Amino acid sequence: MKTYLILLLFICISSNCLSQINEVGFIVGGVNYVGDVGRTNYIQPKNIGSSIMYKYNLNPRIALRGTYSNFSISGDDADSENTVRQERGIKFKNPIQEFAVGIEYNFYEYDLSSKDKTSTPYILFQIAAVDYETPRIQNADRTFNFTRNTAVSIPLGIGYKTKIIEKIAFAVETTVRYTFTDELDYTTSRFSQLNFGGTSNDWYLFSGVSLVYTFGRPACFID
């Protein structure tokens, strides 16, 4: 019985020590696409985008992160420096919704409940489901009816975050998304009119600033 009580006490203490800090926040910034239409600049935001996120801190270095994003990506051959694309003259705009989960890794220990661990650069690795528009039916007037489709992407990012006041932090972040589809710009072999792209998959990037609120019992992290 005594052993059982000691074990129970140890479990309770361990549970308290493993109590995690939760974070919720939003990101606002600019989005740009890299693919078969328009510019090929990797970081040159063109459209406004936003995200909401939740983070669950496993320890001062690692957090699990979930993100829901709403973007609108676009491209216009008229903006390209490539003369072939300029002469082709294609443009598009595609509304994107994305849900991503992954890991945020801090270069330095990060704990807003401390006095000296309140700023750090970090890197982000996630896997995402991307919901986008794609052409399905060609009408008699050569226009198209669209439907939604889903693809996988891999967001990879780098950022810097720091405490502003109390439980609120500020961050700047740039994330590149490599997608496993070549159809974000409506390129498809299903219709000869839209079979204008190459063989490489599309990318898009999101660069923004965020505000994050921390709540929950501070974790008793052990150095």
Sequence and secondary structure as in RCSB ss.txt:
>XXXX:A:sequence
MKTYLILLLFICISSNCLSQINEVGFIVGGVNYVGDVGRTNYIQPKNIGSSIMYKYNLNPRIALRGTYSNFSISG
DDADSENTVRQERGIKFKNPIQEFAVGIEYNFYEYDLSSKDKTSTPYILFQIAAVDYETPRIQNADRTFNFTRNT
AVSIPLGIGYKTKIIEKIAFAVETTVRYTFTDELDYTTSRFSQLNFGGTSNDWYLFSGVSLVYTFGRPACFID
>XXXX:A:secstr
 HHHHHHHHHHHHHHHHT   EEEEEEEEEEEEESSSS   SS   EEEEEEEEEEESSSSEEEEEEEEEEEEEE
EGGG S HHHHHH  EEEEEEEEEEEEEEEESS   TTSSS  EEEEEEEEEEEEEEEEEEEE TTS EEEEEEE
EEEEEEEEEEEEEEETTEEEEEEEEEEEES S TTS  TTSGGG    SS  EEEEEEEEEEEEES       
